Amino acid sequence: MIATKSRQSLVTLFSLVLAGCLVVDAAAQEVTGRLEGHVLTADGDPLAAARITLSGPAMQGTRETATDGNGRFRVPGLPVGRYTVRIG
């Protein structure tokens, strides 16, 4: 009987430790997104080397990038939220 109680206590303790590890792992995960786009001139031609600036309440400061030769840009690792995008 004592061995059974010890085994139950050990199983309970192991379960609590395992549950605690899962909670810590889940809390360490972040949800992020990315913004991708294609900048064109009024004539529909790609705009290369355009400066893209993002700002928003979910960020501290701003993030900047530039379009490639085909007018495309990508900003990965953004916190979920609303952003203002400026093209200059």
C-alpha positions as CSV (number, residue, x, y, z in Angstrom):
1,M,0.0,0.0,0.0
2,I,2.8,2.4,0.8
3,A,4.5,1.6,-2.5
4,T,1.3,2.3,-4.3
5,K,1.0,5.7,-2.6
6,S,4.6,6.5,-3.3
7,R,4.1,5.6,-7.0
8,Q,1.0,7.8,-7.2
9,S,2.8,10.7,-5.6
10,L,5.7,10.2,-8.0
11,V,3.3,10.1,-11.0
12,T,1.5,13.2,-9.7
13,L,4.8,15.1,-9.2
14,F,6.1,14.1,-12.7
15,S,2.8,15.3,-14.2
16,L,3.0,18.7,-12.5
17,V,6.6,19.1,-13.5
18,L,5.8,18.2,-17.1
19,A,2.8,20.6,-17.1
20,G,5.0,23.4,-15.8
21,C,7.5,22.8,-18.6
22,L,4.8,23.0,-21.2
23,V,3.5,26.3,-19.8
24,V,7.0,27.8,-19.9
25,D,7.5,26.7,-23.5
26,A,4.1,28.1,-24.6
27,A,4.8,31.4,-22.9
28,A,8.2,31.7,-24.7
29,Q,6.5,31.6,-28.2
30,E,5.9,34.9,-30.0
31,V,3.3,35.6,-32.6
32,T,4.7,37.7,-35.5
33,G,3.8,38.5,-39.0
34,R,5.4,40.1,-42.0
35,L,4.5,42.8,-44.5
36,E,5.2,42.3,-48.2
37,G,4.4,44.7,-51.0
38,H,5.1,45.8,-54.5
39,V,5.6,49.6,-55.2
40,L,4.7,50.8,-58.7
41,T,4.9,54.2,-60.4
42,A,1.8,55.9,-61.7
43,D,2.6,54.3,-65.1
44,G,2.6,50.8,-63.5
45,D,6.4,50.4,-63.6
46,P,8.3,48.9,-60.6
47,L,9.9,51.5,-58.4
48,A,13.4,50.3,-57.4
49,A,15.2,51.6,-54.3
50,A,12.1,53.2,-52.8
51,R,12.5,53.8,-49.0
52,I,9.8,52.0,-47.0
53,T,9.2,53.1,-43.3
54,L,6.9,51.3,-41.0
55,S,5.6,52.6,-37.6
56,G,2.9,51.5,-35.2
57,P,2.0,51.2,-31.6
58,A,3.1,47.6,-31.4
59,M,6.7,48.6,-32.3
60,Q,9.2,50.7,-30.4
61,G,10.4,53.1,-33.0
62,T,10.3,52.4,-36.8
63,R,11.5,49.8,-39.2
64,E,13.0,50.7,-42.6
65,T,13.7,48.8,-45.8
66,A,13.9,49.5,-49.5
67,T,12.4,48.0,-52.6
68,D,14.5,45.7,-54.8
69,G,15.0,46.1,-58.5
70,N,11.5,44.8,-59.2
71,G,9.8,47.2,-56.7
72,R,9.2,44.5,-54.1
73,F,9.8,44.7,-50.4
74,R,9.4,42.4,-47.3
75,V,9.6,43.2,-43.6
76,P,9.5,40.0,-41.5
77,G,9.2,39.6,-37.7
78,L,6.6,42.2,-37.0
79,P,4.5,42.1,-33.9
80,V,0.8,41.7,-34.7
81,G,-0.9,45.1,-35.0
82,R,-1.7,48.1,-37.2
83,Y,1.0,49.9,-39.0
84,T,1.5,53.1,-40.9
85,V,3.5,52.6,-44.1
86,R,5.4,55.5,-45.7
87,I,7.0,55.2,-49.1
88,G,9.6,57.8,-50.0
